[in-house]
Amino acid sequence: MSNLKYVYYAFGGFIGFVCGLIIQMIFMMLERSGTLVLGKLAEDLGVVGRIVIYLIEGIPYMGIAFGVLLVHYLFGHQFQQENQNDGGKEN
């Protein structure tokens, strides 16, 4: 049963990636429609605006990390209990 925790972590990372990808696509569609949200950031804030744009481009990858962390914080206690209940048995 302890190997099932990796499935939980993978699923959390997958869901985080998909959510981040959807958020990034919303920004892409806004730019394509003519509402320049990110373009105005680069013009108004200069280097800081470009950094924000790079962070927005990395949202799907940050979503993977946040998804894995969320699963760890939600189910980490249960995973530890399962390891203690196994009593150190070898699979």
Secondary structure, DSSP 8 states (H G I E B T S, - for coil): -TTHHHHHHHHHHHHHHHHHHHHHHHHHHHHHHT--HHHHHHHHHTHHHHHHHHHHHTHHHHHHHHHHHHHHHHHHHHHHHHHHHHTT---
